[in-house]
Amino acid sequence: GPPTRSTPREADFSKVRSTLHSCARDWSDEGAAERAACYGPLVDELRARLPVDDGNRNRQRILVPGAGLARLVLEVAAAGYGAQGNEFSYHMLLVSNFILNSHLDPRSVALYPYVDQPSNVKRSGDRLRAVRIPDVSPDALLHGAPPCDAPVDFSMAAGEFLEVYRGQDGEWAGVLSCFFVDTAPVALEYVDAIFDLLEPGGYWINLGPLLYHWVPSSAADLEGAGMDDRYAQSIELSWEELKHAIEARGFELLNEEWRHCTYTANARSMMNTDYECIFFTARKPLT
């Protein structure tokens, strides 16, 4: 018979593939180098700008939008901050819920995320190899940080970023965004929202490229019954333009540098995409 909505579409398969690749990035030994390159600078900068001691543990609330499978959020919580992740994708939310709440032993789940990559394979067995998750149990990660008896403030919020955080002005000490600002049809809306969310003196720390997600890749994206309005709204700003908008909104740009990062790279493939990411820290003025 004719396909129904319960019949998976190519877009669904694509999201499943990307979610499996994210499992390797966020929760496997293979992803450790990529996490060190992407999450490491963000957490290090957060520690430097908003130090944690026993007196303010969990008091400084940090928001991680576009949290994916929540590894960065957990690293932030483990460092002694109140941490909340926000994610829109059902696929990511379902899998992060499984990883976070199933009390998994380390390396107890075998996934095969690279069976969909027949090209650029070095050795015959590479695409059929298992990737084992989680590399560390989420419970151990959260409770390994001293003092061990301190309660952990960690949560996830499902939904679209601009909708979920409307009306939370000044409630966050910091926003950590990793490969996130380019998910907006209009990145200026994210700049406005993040400025409003931060308390006076709060920090926005960002690392990522500008791979705008809503650029129409074909005429089919712009016409037909399945068209998403966001393709028609998309504005693609250069970093120079986006930087101008960040400063014009009132942020003080404290640092700006370029860093090479990959995203869900297959470590054994002959081909990976290397992004030259913008890494910046912006501060909302005290007054």
C-alpha positions in Angstrom: 0.0 0.0 0.0 1.0 3.7 0.0 3.6 4.7 2.6 2.2 6.1 5.8 3.9 8.5 8.2 5.0 5.4 10.2 7.1 4.3 7.2 10.6 5.6 7.8 11.7 8.2 5.2 15.3 8.8 4.0 15.4 11.8 6.5 14.7 9.4 9.3 17.5 7.0 8.2 19.8 10.0 7.9 19.1 11.0 11.5 19.6 7.5 12.8 23.0 7.4 11.1 24.1 10.7 12.5 22.9 9.7 16.0 25.0 6.5 15.8 28.0 8.5 14.7 27.3 10.9 17.6 27.4 7.9 20.0 31.0 7.3 18.8 31.9 11.0 19.2 30.4 11.5 22.7 30.5 8.1 24.4 33.3 5.9 23.0 37.1 5.6 23.4 37.4 6.4 19.7 35.8 9.8 20.3 38.2 10.9 23.0 40.5 12.9 20.7 37.6 14.7 19.1 36.0 15.5 22.5 39.4 16.8 23.7 39.6 19.2 20.7 35.9 20.4 20.8 34.8 20.1 24.4 38.2 20.5 26.1 38.7 24.2 25.2 35.1 25.1 26.2 35.3 23.5 29.6 38.8 24.9 30.2 37.7 28.4 29.3 34.6 28.1 31.5 36.8 27.1 34.5 39.1 30.0 33.8 36.2 32.6 33.6 33.9 31.2 36.3 36.1 29.3 38.8 34.4 26.7 41.0 35.2 26.2 44.7 33.3 24.5 47.5 31.4 27.7 48.3 29.8 28.1 44.9 29.6 24.5 43.7 26.5 24.0 41.6 25.5 27.6 42.1 26.6 28.8 38.7 24.1 27.6 36.1 25.4 26.8 32.7 23.3 26.2 29.6 24.4 24.0 26.7 22.1 24.4 23.7 22.2 21.8 21.0 23.4 19.3 23.5 23.1 16.2 21.4 23.9 13.1 23.4 24.8 15.3 26.5 28.5 14.5 27.0 29.5 18.1 27.2 26.6 18.9 29.6 27.8 16.0 31.9 31.4 17.3 31.7 30.2 20.7 32.8 28.2 19.2 35.7 31.1 17.1 36.7 33.3 20.2 36.9 31.0 21.6 39.6 28.5 23.7 37.7 24.7 23.5 37.5 24.3 22.3 34.0 21.3 22.0 31.7 21.4 20.7 28.1 18.8 21.6 25.5 18.1 19.4 22.5 15.5 19.4 19.7 16.0 16.1 17.9 13.9 13.2 19.1 16.6 10.8 17.9 19.2 12.4 20.1 16.8 12.7 23.0 15.8 9.0 22.9 19.4 7.8 22.7 20.7 10.3 25.3 18.0 9.1 27.7 19.0 5.5 27.2 22.7 6.3 27.8 22.1 8.5 30.8 19.4 6.6 32.6 20.1 2.9 32.0 23.0 2.5 34.5 25.2 1.1 31.8 28.5 -0.5 32.6 31.4 0.9 30.7 31.7 -0.5 27.1 28.7 -2.8 27.7 26.9 -1.8 24.4 28.3 -2.6 21.0 27.3 -0.3 18.1 28.3 -0.5 14.5 28.1 3.1 13.3 30.2 2.8 10.2 28.4 0.1 8.2 26.9 2.9 6.2 30.3 4.1 4.9 31.5 1.8 2.1 33.9 4.4 0.6 37.4 5.4 1.8 37.9 2.2 3.8 41.5 1.3 4.6 41.1 -2.3 5.8 38.3 -4.8 5.1 37.1 -5.0 8.7 37.1 -1.3 9.5 33.5 -0.5 8.6 32.3 -3.6 10.4 34.1 -2.9 13.7 32.2 -2.4 16.9 32.3 0.8 18.8 31.6 0.2 22.5 29.7 2.7 24.6 29.8 4.3 27.1 33.6 4.8 27.6 32.7 5.8 31.2 29.5 5.3 33.1 27.5 8.6 33.3 27.0 7.9 37.1 30.7 7.6 37.7 31.4 10.7 35.6 29.0 12.8 37.6 30.0 11.5 41.0 33.7 11.3 40.5 34.2 15.0 41.1 35.0 16.0 44.7 33.4 16.5 47.0 31.6 13.3 46.2 28.7 13.9 48.6 27.7 17.2 46.9 24.4 16.9 45.0 24.7 17.2 41.3 22.6 19.7 39.4 22.2 18.2 35.9 19.1 18.3 33.6 18.0 18.1 30.0 15.3 20.2 28.4 13.6 19.0 25.2 12.4 21.4 22.5 13.4 24.2 20.2 15.9 26.5 21.9 14.1 29.9 21.3 10.8 28.5 22.5 12.1 26.6 25.6 14.1 29.5 27.0 11.7 32.4 26.3 11.2 34.3 29.5 14.4 33.1 31.3 16.2 36.5 31.1 19.2 36.8 33.3 18.9 33.3 34.7 22.2 31.8 33.4 25.8 32.4 34.4 27.1 31.0 31.1 26.2 29.5 27.8 28.4 27.0 26.1 27.7 26.4 22.4 29.5 23.8 20.4 28.6 23.4 16.7 25.4 25.2 17.4 25.0 28.8 16.1 24.8 27.6 12.5 21.7 25.4 13.3 19.6 28.6 13.3 17.9 29.9 10.2 18.7 33.4 11.4 21.7 33.2 13.8 21.0 36.8 14.9 18.0 35.4 16.8 20.4 33.1 18.8 22.7 36.1 19.5 19.7 38.0 21.0 18.4 35.1 23.0 21.8 34.2 24.5 22.3 37.9 25.5 19.0 37.9 27.2 19.5 34.6 29.0 22.8 35.6 30.5 23.0 37.4 33.9 25.0 40.6 33.9 28.7 39.6 33.7 27.7 36.2 32.2 29.8 34.5 29.6 29.0 33.0 26.2 31.7 30.6 25.1 31.4 29.2 21.6 33.3 26.8 19.3 32.2 25.7 15.9 32.0 26.4 12.1 29.4 28.3 10.2 27.9 25.4 8.3 24.4 26.9 8.0 21.9 24.1 8.2 19.0 25.7 6.4 20.8 26.7 3.1 18.6 25.2 0.3 20.7 22.4 -1.3 18.3 22.1 -4.2 15.1 23.5 -5.7 13.3 20.7 -4.0 14.0 22.2 -0.6 12.2 25.4 -1.6 9.1 23.9 -3.2 6.7 21.1 -2.8 4.5 19.9 0.0 7.4 19.0 2.3 9.0 22.4 2.3 10.2 23.7 5.6 9.8 27.4 6.1 13.2 27.7 7.5 14.9 27.1 4.1 13.3 30.3 2.9 14.3 32.2 6.0 18.0 31.2 6.1 20.5 34.0 6.3 24.2 33.0 5.9 26.5 35.5 7.7 30.2 35.5 7.5 32.1 35.4 10.8 33.0 39.0 10.2 29.3 39.9 10.0 28.3 37.7 12.9 31.1 39.1 15.1 29.8 42.6 14.3 26.3 41.6 15.3 27.5 40.0 18.6 29.3 43.2 19.5 26.4 45.4 18.3 24.1 43.5 20.6 26.2 44.6 23.6 28.6 41.7 24.1 32.2 42.4 24.9 34.4 40.0 22.8 37.2 38.8 25.1 39.0 36.4 22.8 38.7 35.0 19.3 40.8 32.3 17.8 40.7 29.6 15.1 40.8 25.9 16.0 40.8 22.8 13.8 38.1 20.3 14.7 36.4 17.3 13.2 32.7 16.4 13.8 31.7 12.7 14.2 34.8 11.7 12.2 35.5 8.1 11.5 39.0 7.7 12.9 39.9 4.9 10.4 38.5 6.5 7.3 40.6 7.8 4.4 38.4 10.9 4.4 37.2 13.3 7.1 36.0 16.9 7.1 38.3 19.3 9.0 36.6 22.5 10.2 38.4 25.6 11.0 36.2 26.6 13.9 35.8 30.0 15.5 36.4 29.8 19.3 35.4 32.9 21.1 34.4 34.1 24.6 31.9 37.0 24.9 30.8 38.7 28.1 27.6 40.4 28.8 28.4 43.8 30.6 27.6 44.2 34.3 25.5 47.3 33.5 
